[in-house]
Amino acid sequence: MSGNIQNEEFDDGWMDLSRDANAGGAFLGGGIALVFAIIYAAQLSFMNRDRDRYKETFRIADAIAAGARAFLYREYVCLFVFCLVIGLIILGLPGLGWKSMISFWFGAFLSSLSGYIGMLTATYSNVLTTIACEPESPGEPGNLNAGLRVAFKSGSVMALSVVASSLLGIGILYIGFEDEDKDAQGRREIWETISAFAFGGSAIALFARVGGGIYTKAADVGADLVGKVEEDLPEDSPDNPATIADNVGDNVGDVAGMGADLFESYAGSIIAAGTLGVERFGNAGIAFPLWLAGFGAIASIIGTFLVRTTKTFKKTGDKAEQIKNATSVLNSLLWSIRFAILFSSVLVLGLTWIALGLTFGTDHKESWRLFLTVLIGLLTGNAIGFATEYATSYTEPPTVSIADKSYTGPATVIIQGLGVGMLSTVPPVLCIVIAILAAHALVGVYGIAVAAVAMLSTLGVTLATDAFGPVADNAGGIAEMSEEVDERTRETTDSLDALGNTTAATGKGFAIGSAVLTALALLNAFADAVNLSTVNILDEVVLPGIILGAALPFVFAALTMLSVGNAAESIMYECRLQLNQKFFDGKELDSQKCVDICTTESIKEMVAPGVLAIFMPVVVGLMVGPRMLVGMLAGSISSGFLLAVMMSNAGGAWDNAKKYVGKGMLHPNNKHPKKTDEYKAVVVGDTVGDPFKDTSGPSLNILIKLMSVISLVIAPLMTTDGGDGTRDDWEKNRWWHGLIILIILVIFGITYQCVISRFAALHDKDEIDAQAKKRKNTVEMKRRKSVGSIEGKEGDLVPEEELKMEPEEKKTSAEVAPPVTV
């Protein structure tokens, strides 16, 4: 294969390439990113926290922070045991050993640490954002730029922590394991060992994304359906028991989950590039992606300084003018974010020449090809971001078309949203297809990996734009629940929240696109590791593998959707129970109970999807062989990509259609747009879209990456003769190893389901529903009594006593009434 090429001819850069020089870019970029993460965190910690003035505000923020810490503590305890067991299994497998075990544990630790740092920073900064949005003096609008800077700085801490931990982690492992005396194949095997680092990150990312996604959407769906639809309560109302749990979910799902997700993408792309590049380009093939990522981290830091605005939201004039002003503010904020990302991308492109000069040399024949490959990766990332923004922003036609369907009820809202989501898959698919063809034509499979590294090189700023959204959302929730902040503060945080919703959708599209390129690069690295230079799609095991792989994302998405439904049902009944007890018994609402239910249900429900993703490649690879596993990976990447884009974009469009109607943009002359039937229709659509965009959709990109990196890790189990031959024959394969694993998994699944069903927290649903109906009837009777009486259908006055009767009672009393005598 390509390893026959003499590697020395590519080492024509400005520096003498060696182990230390190769890793220099990772240490440079990772070290600077870590320094600025610490600086930003210190700046946030020194901000004024006036607890004496904002006692109630900080009490709410402390409750959110405590709930987030409690969830991550319980989740990480479970993941610690899981990672400990998996690491020991890796140690005992032939061809893997202690280096793979250390790499796995190191990746899992750094991924967990990145998510935890992001969560701590977000829960610390949400209340700071609320206070920063306060008007500088009474009567003035809220301070939009101050709130934006605080929230974005919080997101930057998390983003730079992810970049730093990933680069430094890979650099440390490479320095520790590299042996330059080995031949090209031996050095490739070192990168296959380091791939366990990405496996550790993927394992944490999967459970963090699935568990956090189930948590946040169970709380969100439960809070919305009970609060908005049943009880007619406003967003983040303190009278809703699930409001605190909803705000906690924003942090554990959208912050910790997304951080762990992109940690794995970032690390996986670099590892895939190193694995594919070492044989073809030697030291230059290893050094270039590390220096490119390091320079990208520096460019991202510069980009974080550029996010600011001079706009303010002024609630003046009639409704139409207010809507126009809000749209203008949103567009201004969006362009601030776009400018930061685009500037960072241009800066990366310029720094690419320096990276090429250091590694390949600017005069080398491959340099311009690699430069164009980097350009392709950057353009692809930005193009997918713009396409996602167009499909989900409430200022664009796709989302407006969903809002327009609310006139005919929730069914047409859902139908239109599904159609928009399906059509929105076309632009990202075209972008990825063109990127793959162009990158491969320029530099082969190594080009695909380099394009993925380039696409993720600006992660320090792109992830910050996504991570700041939950902070702004929390800030708005705190402002709504607290009576200590100015009314204009909530209006200002709403503008930041609208920006966060749009950038969150864009961030998910970026994450999915980068996941596909990373997964394809890892797939090529796996095929290279098991010596499969070509695969016949009509092969008797490859085609069944493609079909099986195409089905896996649907099964995975179904499991996560059902999990959200089960957990949301528990939250809904808990909310109804507490509202009943408050009404009849005067009992105070207990938001902590909802937090506990969300925590328990999410950790319980995340096991099945995680086991499916981790062990399917092992079972298929050992039972049938690497050819079927390649087919399964190809099928899962294809269907998983499309399903993830459709679900994420449809959910984002439903969410922003709700905001479009709620802001009065559908009914500009209606002073109470959230009291209309159209708003209730889009709330139902948003409720369906919540698990689409925040649980199932984002989790699918982890699924396709995780299965690809696991396949690369277990590649030594599917080779013979020291890696020179593939085990493709079923007779020669120890297929019974895979069968034993499959049987163990089935027994575990059945046992686990039986155990959790016994310990499930069940409510007395019939009793709760009956009490809720009685409560609502009593409230309605009091409302009617306050106006004295109500006109009957024919204009007569109906006595209040009759209003209290059920229809059946009225009928019975009429039938048995004594005849009127003259």
C-alpha positions in Angstrom: 0.0 0.0 0.0 1.0 3.6 0.4 3.5 2.7 3.1 6.0 1.8 0.3 6.6 5.4 -0.5 9.8 6.8 1.0 8.7 9.1 3.8 11.9 11.2 3.9 11.1 13.0 0.7 8.2 14.8 2.5 10.3 16.2 5.4 11.4 19.4 3.6 9.9 21.9 6.1 11.6 24.7 7.9 12.3 22.6 11.0 13.8 19.2 11.5 10.9 17.0 12.1 11.1 14.6 15.1 8.9 13.4 17.8 9.1 16.7 19.8 8.8 18.9 16.8 5.8 17.0 15.5 3.9 17.5 18.8 5.0 21.1 19.1 1.9 22.5 17.4 -0.4 20.6 19.8 1.5 21.9 22.9 1.7 25.4 21.5 -2.0 25.7 20.6 -3.2 23.7 23.6 -1.1 25.6 26.1 -2.3 29.0 24.8 -5.9 27.9 24.8 -5.5 26.7 28.4 -4.0 30.0 29.5 -6.9 32.0 28.0 -9.5 29.6 29.4 -8.0 30.3 32.8 -7.9 34.1 32.2 -11.6 34.1 31.1 -12.6 32.0 34.1 -10.7 34.4 36.4 -12.4 37.4 34.8 -15.8 35.8 35.5 -14.9 35.0 39.0 -13.9 38.6 39.8 -17.2 40.0 38.6 -19.5 41.6 41.1 -21.9 39.1 42.7 -24.1 41.4 44.8 -25.9 38.8 46.9 -27.2 41.3 49.3 -29.1 43.1 46.6 -30.1 40.0 44.6 -30.9 37.5 47.3 -33.8 35.8 45.5 -32.0 35.9 42.2 -29.0 34.1 43.6 -31.2 31.6 45.4 -32.7 30.6 42.1 -29.2 30.4 40.5 -27.9 28.3 43.4 -30.8 25.8 43.0 -30.0 25.4 39.3 -26.3 24.9 40.0 -27.0 22.4 42.7 -29.3 20.4 40.4 -26.6 20.3 37.7 -23.9 19.2 40.0 -26.1 16.5 41.5 -26.9 15.1 38.0 -23.3 15.1 36.8 -22.1 13.5 40.1 -24.5 10.6 39.8 -23.8 10.2 36.0 -20.0 10.3 36.5 -20.1 7.7 39.3 -21.8 5.3 36.8 -19.4 6.2 34.1 -16.4 5.7 36.3 -17.4 2.1 37.0 -18.2 1.6 33.2 -14.8 3.1 32.1 -12.9 1.1 34.8 -14.4 -2.2 33.5 -13.9 -1.3 29.8 -10.3 -0.3 30.4 -9.6 -3.6 32.1 -11.2 -5.5 29.3 -9.0 -3.6 26.8 -6.0 -4.6 28.9 -6.8 -8.3 28.5 -7.5 -8.3 24.8 -4.8 -9.6 22.5 -3.1 -6.9 20.4 -4.2 -4.0 22.6 -2.6 -4.0 26.1 -1.8 -1.4 28.7 -1.1 1.5 26.3 -4.6 1.3 24.8 -6.0 1.1 28.4 -4.1 4.2 29.5 -5.2 6.0 26.3 -8.8 5.1 26.9 -8.8 6.2 30.5 -7.0 9.4 29.7 -9.5 10.3 27.0 -12.5 9.5 29.2 -11.0 11.6 32.1 -10.3 14.7 29.9 -13.7 14.5 28.2 -15.4 14.3 31.6 -13.3 17.2 32.9 -14.1 19.3 29.9 -17.8 18.8 30.3 -17.7 19.4 34.0 -15.7 22.7 33.6 -18.2 23.8 31.0 -21.2 23.0 33.4 -19.6 24.8 36.4 -18.8 27.9 34.3 -22.3 28.0 32.8 -24.1 27.7 36.1 -21.7 30.3 37.7 -22.3 32.7 34.8 -26.0 32.5 34.2 -26.8 34.8 37.1 -23.9 37.1 36.1 -25.5 37.5 32.7 -28.8 38.4 34.2 -27.2 41.1 36.4 -25.1 42.3 33.5 -28.3 42.8 31.4 -29.7 45.1 34.1 -30.3 48.8 32.9 -27.5 51.1 33.9 -30.1 53.5 35.2 -33.9 53.4 35.7 -35.9 53.9 32.5 -33.1 52.9 30.2 -33.0 49.7 28.1 -31.1 46.7 29.3 -27.3 46.4 28.7 -27.3 44.0 25.8 -23.5 44.1 25.0 -22.6 43.5 28.7 -24.8 40.5 28.8 -23.5 39.2 25.5 -19.9 39.5 26.6 -20.5 37.7 29.9 -22.4 34.8 28.3 -20.0 34.4 25.4 -17.0 34.5 27.8 -18.6 31.7 29.7 -19.0 29.7 26.5 -15.4 30.5 25.6 -14.1 29.0 28.8 -15.8 25.7 27.9 -14.7 25.8 24.3 -11.1 26.6 25.0 -11.0 23.9 27.7 -12.2 21.3 25.2 -9.5 22.5 22.7 -6.8 22.6 25.3 -7.5 19.2 26.8 -7.8 17.5 23.5 -4.6 18.9 22.0 -2.5 18.4 25.2 -3.9 14.9 25.7 -3.0 13.8 22.2 0.4 15.5 22.5 1.2 13.8 25.8 0.3 10.3 24.5 2.2 10.8 21.2 5.3 11.9 23.1 5.0 8.9 25.4 4.3 6.2 22.9 6.2 7.3 19.7 9.1 5.2 18.6 10.8 6.7 15.5 13.0 3.6 15.1 10.0 1.6 14.0 9.0 1.3 10.3 5.9 3.1 8.9 3.6 0.2 9.8 4.9 0.1 13.4 4.4 3.9 13.8 0.9 3.5 12.4 0.1 1.0 15.0 1.1 3.6 17.6 -1.6 5.9 16.3 -4.1 3.0 16.4 -3.2 2.6 20.1 -3.7 6.4 20.6 -7.2 6.0 19.0 -8.3 4.5 22.3 -8.0 8.1 23.6 -10.8 9.0 21.2 -12.7 5.9 22.3 -12.6 7.2 25.9 -13.9 10.6 24.8 -16.6 9.0 22.7 -17.8 6.8 25.5 -18.2 9.8 27.8 -19.7 11.9 25.0 -22.3 9.3 24.2 -23.6 8.9 27.8 -23.3 12.7 28.5 -25.2 13.6 25.4 -27.9 10.8 25.8 -28.2 11.2 29.5 -28.1 15.0 29.5 -30.4 15.1 26.5 -33.0 12.9 28.2 -32.8 15.0 31.3 -33.2 18.3 29.6 -36.0 17.3 27.2 -37.9 15.4 29.9 -37.9 18.5 32.0 -38.6 20.8 29.0 -41.5 18.7 27.6 -43.0 18.2 31.0 -42.8 21.9 31.9 -44.2 23.0 28.5 -47.1 20.6 28.4 -48.3 21.2 31.9 -47.3 24.8 32.2 -48.1 26.3 28.8 -50.7 24.0 27.4 -52.6 22.8 30.5 -52.1 25.6 33.1 -51.6 28.6 30.7 -48.5 29.6 32.6 -45.7 31.8 31.0 -42.2 30.6 30.1 -40.1 29.9 33.2 -42.9 30.6 35.6 -42.1 30.1 39.3 -45.5 28.5 39.6 -44.3 25.6 37.5 -42.6 22.9 39.6 -40.5 21.8 36.6 -39.0 25.2 35.8 -35.8 24.7 37.8 -35.3 21.2 36.3 -35.8 22.7 32.9 -33.0 25.2 33.5 -30.7 22.5 35.0 -31.2 20.5 31.8 -29.9 23.3 29.7 -26.5 22.9 31.4 -26.2 19.2 31.6 -27.5 18.5 28.1 -26.5 21.5 26.0 -23.3 22.4 27.7 -21.7 19.3 29.2 -23.1 17.0 26.5 -22.0 19.2 23.6 -18.6 19.8 25.1 -17.9 16.0 25.4 -19.3 15.5 21.9 -17.0 18.0 20.1 -14.1 16.9 22.3 -14.3 13.5 20.6 -14.8 14.9 17.1 -11.8 17.2 17.5 -9.5 14.4 18.9 -10.9 11.8 16.5 -10.1 13.9 13.4 -6.5 14.5 14.5 -6.0 10.9 15.4 -7.4 9.7 12.0 -5.1 12.2 10.2 -2.1 10.9 12.1 -3.0 7.3 11.5 -3.5 7.8 7.7 -0.6 10.2 7.3 2.2 8.4 9.0 2.6 5.7 6.3 2.3 8.0 3.3 4.0 11.2 4.5 6.0 10.1 7.6 6.8 12.8 10.1 5.2 15.5 7.9 1.9 13.6 7.8 1.9 13.5 11.6 3.1 17.0 12.3 0.8 18.9 9.9 -2.6 18.2 11.5 -1.2 18.9 14.9 0.3 22.2 13.9 -2.9 23.1 11.9 -5.1 22.4 15.0 -2.7 24.3 17.2 -2.8 27.4 14.9 -6.6 27.0 14.7 -6.8 27.3 18.5 -4.8 30.6 18.4 -7.1 31.9 15.6 -10.2 31.0 17.6 -8.9 32.9 20.7 -8.6 36.0 18.5 -12.1 35.4 17.2 -13.6 35.4 20.8 -12.5 39.0 21.2 -14.6 40.1 18.2 -18.1 39.2 19.6 -19.8 42.3 20.7 -22.6 44.7 19.7 -23.7 48.3 19.9 -27.4 47.5 19.5 -29.9 47.8 22.4 -33.5 46.5 22.5 -36.0 49.4 23.0 -39.6 48.4 23.5 -41.1 51.6 22.0 -43.7 52.3 19.4 -46.5 49.9 18.3 -46.2 46.1 18.1 -45.0 46.1 14.5 -42.2 48.6 15.3 -41.2 46.5 18.4 -41.0 43.3 16.2 -38.9 45.2 13.6 -36.6 46.4 16.4 -36.2 42.8 17.8 -35.4 41.4 14.4 -32.8 44.1 13.8 -31.2 43.3 17.1 -31.1 39.6 16.3 -29.6 40.2 12.9 -26.9 42.4 14.5 -26.1 39.8 17.1 -25.9 37.1 14.4 -23.5 39.1 12.2 -21.3 39.6 15.2 -21.1 35.9 15.7 -20.6 35.2 12.0 -17.9 37.8 11.7 -15.9 36.2 14.6 -16.2 32.7 12.9 -15.4 34.0 9.4 -12.4 36.1 10.7 -11.0 33.0 12.6 -11.4 30.9 9.4 -9.5 33.4 7.3 -6.8 33.6 9.9 -6.5 29.8 10.0 -6.2 29.8 6.2 -3.3 32.2 6.5 -1.6 30.2 9.3 -2.0 27.1 7.2 0.9 28.3 5.1 3.1 28.6 8.2 2.1 25.0 9.2 2.9 23.7 5.7 6.2 25.6 5.8 7.2 24.0 9.1 6.3 20.5 8.0 6.2 19.9 4.2 7.8 23.1 3.1 6.0 25.7 1.0 7.8 24.7 -2.2 6.8 21.0 -1.9 4.5 19.6 -4.6 2.0 18.4 -1.9 1.7 21.7 -0.1 -0.7 23.5 -2.4 -2.9 20.4 -2.4 -3.0 20.4 1.3 -3.7 24.1 1.4 -6.7 23.6 -0.9 -7.9 20.7 1.3 -7.8 23.0 4.3 -9.8 25.6 2.4 -12.4 22.9 1.5 -12.8 22.0 5.1 -13.2 25.6 6.2 -15.7 26.3 3.4 -17.7 23.2 4.2 -18.1 24.0 7.9 -19.2 27.6 7.2 -21.6 26.5 4.4 -23.3 23.9 6.6 -23.6 26.5 9.3 -25.3 29.0 7.0 -27.6 26.3 5.6 -28.6 25.2 9.1 -29.3 28.8 10.1 -31.5 29.4 7.0 -33.5 26.3 7.8 -34.1 27.1 11.5 -34.1 30.9 11.9 -37.5 32.5 12.5 -36.5 35.4 10.1 -36.3 32.9 7.2 -39.1 31.4 5.0 -38.8 27.7 6.2 -39.6 28.5 9.8 -42.2 31.1 8.9 -44.0 28.5 6.8 -44.3 26.3 9.9 -45.8 29.1 11.9 -48.3 29.9 9.2 -49.6 26.3 9.5 -50.7 27.0 13.1 -54.0 28.4 11.9 -55.1 24.8 11.2 -53.8 23.2 14.4 -50.8 21.3 15.7 -51.1 18.4 13.1 -50.3 20.6 10.2 -47.5 22.3 12.2 -45.9 18.9 12.7 -46.4 17.8 9.1 -44.8 21.1 7.8 -41.9 20.8 10.3 -41.1 17.2 9.1 -41.1 18.4 5.5 -38.8 21.3 6.3 -36.5 19.0 8.2 -36.3 16.5 5.4 -35.6 19.1 2.7 -33.0 20.7 4.9 -30.8 17.6 4.6 -30.0 18.5 0.9 -27.5 21.4 1.4 -25.4 19.7 4.0 -25.3 16.4 2.0 -24.2 18.3 -1.1 -21.5 20.1 0.9 -20.1 16.9 2.5 -20.2 15.0 -0.9 -18.3 17.8 -2.7 -15.8 18.1 0.2 -15.1 14.3 0.2 -14.7 14.1 -3.6 -12.5 17.2 -3.7 -10.3 16.3 -0.7 -9.8 12.7 -1.9 -8.9 13.9 -5.4 -6.3 16.2 -4.0 -4.6 14.1 -1.3 -6.5 10.8 -1.1 -8.0 9.5 2.1 -5.5 11.6 4.1 -7.2 14.6 2.5 -10.6 13.7 4.1 -9.0 13.6 7.5 -7.2 16.9 7.0 -10.5 18.5 5.8 -12.1 17.3 9.1 -9.2 18.8 11.1 -9.6 22.1 9.2 -13.3 22.2 9.7 -12.8 21.8 13.4 -9.8 24.1 13.6 -12.0 27.0 14.7 -13.7 24.9 17.4 -12.6 27.4 20.1 -15.0 30.0 18.7 -17.7 27.9 17.1 -18.3 25.9 20.3 -18.3 29.1 22.3 -21.2 30.4 20.1 -23.1 27.2 20.9 -22.2 27.0 24.6 -23.3 30.5 25.4 -26.9 29.8 24.4 -27.8 27.8 27.5 -26.2 30.5 29.7 -28.5 33.2 28.0 -31.5 30.8 28.3 -30.8 30.4 32.0 -30.3 34.1 32.5 -33.7 34.7 31.0 -35.3 32.1 33.2 -33.7 33.6 36.3 -35.0 37.0 35.3 -38.5 35.7 34.8 -38.5 33.9 38.2 -37.0 36.7 40.2 -38.9 39.9 41.2 -35.6 41.7 42.0 -34.6 42.5 38.4 -35.9 45.1 36.1 -38.6 44.2 33.5 -36.3 45.4 30.8 -33.7 42.9 31.9 -36.0 40.1 30.7 -36.5 41.8 27.4 -32.7 42.0 27.0 -32.1 38.3 27.9 -34.9 37.4 25.4 -32.7 38.9 22.7 -29.7 36.9 23.8 -31.9 33.7 24.1 -33.1 34.2 20.5 -29.5 34.4 19.4 -28.6 31.4 21.4 -31.4 29.3 19.9 -30.2 30.2 16.4 -26.5 29.5 17.1 -27.4 26.3 18.9 -29.1 25.0 15.7 -26.0 26.1 13.7 -23.7 24.5 16.2 -25.6 21.2 15.9 -25.3 21.3 12.1 -21.6 22.0 12.4 -21.2 19.1 14.9 -23.0 16.7 12.6 -21.1 17.7 9.5 -17.7 17.4 11.2 -18.8 14.1 12.7 -19.4 12.7 9.2 -15.9 13.7 7.9 -14.3 12.4 11.1 -16.2 9.1 11.0 -15.2 8.6 7.3 -11.6 9.3 8.1 -11.7 6.8 11.0 -13.4 4.3 8.7 -10.6 4.6 6.2 -8.1 4.3 9.0 -9.8 1.0 10.1 -9.8 -0.4 6.6 -6.1 0.4 6.3 -5.4 -1.2 9.6 -7.1 -4.5 8.6 -5.6 -4.3 5.1 -8.8 -3.8 3.2 -7.7 -1.7 0.2 -11.0 -2.4 -1.7 -14.4 -3.6 -0.7 -17.0 -5.0 -3.1 -20.4 -3.6 -2.3 -22.1 -6.7 -3.7 -20.0 -9.0 -1.5 -22.2 -11.5 0.4 -21.3 -10.0 3.8 -20.8 -6.3 2.8 -24.3 -5.6 1.6 -26.0 -7.1 4.6 -23.6 -5.1 6.7 -24.7 -1.8 5.0 -28.4 -2.7 5.5 -27.7 -3.5 9.2 -25.7 -0.3 9.7 -28.5 1.8 8.0 -31.0 0.5 10.6 -28.9 1.2 13.7 -29.4 5.0 13.8 -33.2 4.5 13.6 -33.1 2.0 16.5 -30.8 4.3 18.5 -33.0 7.4 17.8 -36.1 5.4 18.7 -34.6 4.3 22.1 -33.7 7.9 23.0 -37.1 9.2 21.9 -39.0 6.6 23.9 -36.7 7.4 26.9 -37.6 11.1 26.7 -41.3 10.2 26.5 -41.2 8.0 29.6 -39.2 10.5 31.6 -41.4 13.4 30.5 -44.6 11.5 31.5 -43.1 11.1 35.0 -42.4 14.9 35.2 -45.9 15.8 34.0 -47.6 13.7 36.6 -45.3 15.0 39.3 -46.2 18.6 38.2 -49.9 17.8 38.3 -49.6 16.2 41.7 -47.8 19.2 43.2 -50.2 21.7 41.7 -53.1 19.7 43.1 -51.5 19.6 46.6 -50.8 23.3 46.5 -54.4 24.1 45.6 -56.2 21.7 48.0 -53.7 21.4 50.8 -51.7 24.7 50.5 -48.4 22.7 50.1 -45.4 24.5 48.7 -44.1 23.5 45.3 -41.0 21.2 45.5 -38.8 21.8 42.4 -36.1 19.5 43.8 -38.5 16.6 43.4 -38.6 17.2 39.6 -34.8 17.5 39.5 -34.5 14.1 41.3 -37.0 12.4 38.9 -35.2 13.8 35.8 -31.8 12.7 37.2 -33.0 9.1 38.0 -34.9 8.6 34.8 -32.1 10.0 32.5 -29.4 7.8 34.1 -31.7 4.8 34.0 -32.7 5.3 30.3 -29.2 6.1 28.9 -27.9 2.5 29.4 -29.7 0.8 26.4 -28.6 3.2 23.7 -25.0 3.3 25.0 -24.7 -0.5 25.1 -26.0 -0.7 21.5 -23.5 1.8 20.2 -20.5 0.4 21.9 -20.9 -3.4 21.4 -22.4 -3.7 17.9 -19.1 -3.1 16.2 -17.5 -5.7 18.5 -20.2 -8.3 17.8 -20.3 -7.8 14.1 -16.5 -7.6 13.7 -15.8 -10.8 15.7 -18.7 -12.9 14.5 -18.5 -12.1 10.7 -15.3 -10.1 10.1 -13.9 -6.8 9.0 -15.6 -6.7 5.6 -19.1 -6.8 7.1 -18.0 -4.3 9.8 -16.9 -1.9 7.0 -20.3 -2.2 5.4 -22.1 -1.6 8.7 -20.1 1.5 9.4 -20.8 2.8 5.9 -24.5 2.2 6.3 -24.7 3.8 9.7 -22.7 6.9 8.6 -25.0 7.4 5.6 -28.4 7.0 7.4 -27.2 8.5 10.6 -26.0 11.7 8.9 -29.4 12.2 7.1 -31.5 11.3 10.2 -29.4 13.6 12.5 -29.7 16.6 10.1 -33.4 16.1 9.7 -34.2 15.7 13.4 -31.9 18.6 14.5 -33.2 21.0 11.8 -36.9 20.1 12.2 -36.6 20.5 16.0 -34.9 23.9 15.6 -37.5 25.1 13.1 -40.4 24.0 15.4 -38.7 25.8 18.3 -38.3 29.1 16.4 -41.8 28.8 14.9 -43.0 28.9 18.5 -40.9 32.0 19.2 -42.2 33.6 15.9 -45.8 33.2 17.1 -45.0 34.0 20.7 -43.4 37.3 19.8 -46.5 38.4 18.0 -45.0 38.2 14.5 -47.9 36.1 13.3 -50.5 38.5 14.9 -48.8 41.9 15.1 -52.0 43.5 16.4 -52.6 41.0 19.2 -51.4 42.2 22.6 -51.4 38.7 24.0 -50.1 36.4 21.2 -49.2 33.6 23.8 -52.9 33.3 24.7 -54.0 32.3 21.1 -54.8 28.8 19.7 -52.1 29.3 17.2 -49.5 29.6 20.0 -50.7 26.4 21.6 -50.4 24.6 18.2 -46.8 25.6 17.8 -46.1 24.7 21.4 -47.2 21.2 20.6 -44.8 21.2 17.6 -42.0 22.5 19.7 -42.7 19.8 22.3 -42.3 17.1 19.5 -39.2 18.8 18.3 -37.5 19.1 21.7 -36.2 15.4 21.7 -35.6 15.7 18.0 -33.1 18.6 18.3 -31.6 18.1 21.7 -31.6 14.3 22.3 -31.8 12.0 19.4 -30.4 14.2 16.6 -27.2 15.3 18.3 -26.6 11.9 19.8 -26.5 10.3 16.3 -23.3 12.1 15.4 -21.7 10.5 18.4 -23.1 7.1 17.4 -21.4 7.1 14.0 -18.1 8.4 15.4 -18.1 6.0 18.3 -18.7 2.9 16.2 -15.9 4.0 13.8 -13.3 4.6 16.5 -14.2 1.4 18.3 -13.6 -0.5 15.1 -10.2 1.1 14.8 -9.4 0.2 18.4 -10.3 -3.5 18.0 -8.7 -3.8 14.5 -5.8 -5.9 16.0 -8.4 -8.5 16.9 -9.4 -8.9 13.3 -5.9 -9.4 11.8 -3.4 -12.3 11.5 0.3 -12.5 11.0 1.0 -9.4 13.0 -1.4 -7.3 11.1 -0.4 -8.4 7.5 -3.5 -10.5 6.9 -7.2 -10.0 7.4 -9.5 -12.5 9.0 -12.3 -12.6 6.5 -13.1 -16.3 6.5 -15.8 -17.3 9.0 -14.3 -20.7 9.4 -10.9 -19.2 10.5 -12.5 -16.6 12.6 -13.2 -17.2 16.2 -16.8 -16.2 15.6 -18.0 -17.8 18.8 -16.3 -14.9 20.7 -18.8 -12.5 19.2 -21.7 -14.9 19.8 -20.8 -15.1 23.5 -20.7 -11.3 23.7 -24.1 -11.1 22.0 -25.7 -13.6 24.4 -24.3 -11.8 27.4 -25.7 -8.5 26.1 -29.1 -10.0 25.6 -29.2 -11.5 29.1 -28.0 -8.1 30.5 -30.7 -6.2 28.6 -33.5 -8.5 29.8 -32.2 -8.4 33.4 -31.7 -4.7 33.5 -35.1 -4.0 32.1 -36.7 -6.2 34.7 -34.7 -4.6 37.5 -35.5 -1.0 36.6 -39.2 -1.8 36.0 -39.4 -2.9 39.6 -37.8 0.3 41.0 -39.6 2.7 38.7 -41.3 5.6 40.5 -44.9 5.3 39.6 -47.6 7.9 40.2 -51.2 7.1 40.8 -52.2 8.5 37.5 -55.9 8.1 37.7 -56.1 9.8 41.1 -53.8 12.6 40.0 -55.9 13.2 36.8 -59.1 13.2 38.8 -57.8 15.7 41.3 -56.4 17.9 38.4 -59.8 17.9 36.8 -61.5 18.7 40.0 -59.0 21.6 40.6 -59.6 23.1 37.2 -63.4 22.8 37.6 -63.2 24.5 41.0 -61.1 27.3 39.5 -63.6 27.8 36.7 -66.5 27.9 39.1 -64.7 30.6 41.2 -64.1 32.5 38.0 -67.7 32.3 37.1 -68.8 33.2 40.5 -66.8 36.3 40.4 -69.0 37.7 37.6 -72.2 36.4 39.4 -73.7 34.2 36.7 -73.4 33.2 33.1 -75.9 33.5 30.3 -77.3 30.2 29.1 -77.4 29.2 25.5 -80.8 30.9 24.9 -80.0 34.0 26.9 -81.5 32.8 30.2 -79.4 33.1 33.4 -78.1 29.7 34.6 -78.0 29.3 38.4 -74.6 28.7 39.9 -75.7 25.5 41.5 -76.5 24.0 38.2 -73.1 25.0 36.8 -71.5 22.7 39.4 -73.3 19.7 38.1 -71.7 17.3 35.6 -73.7 16.9 32.3 -74.9 13.5 33.4 -76.2 14.9 36.7 -78.1 17.7 34.9 -79.7 15.1 32.6 -80.7 12.9 35.5 -82.2 15.8 37.5 -84.3 16.9 34.5 -85.6 13.4 33.9 -86.7 12.9 37.5 -88.0 16.4 38.1 -91.7 16.4 39.3 -94.2 17.6 36.8 -95.3 21.2 36.9 -98.8 21.6 38.3 -101.2 24.4 37.5 
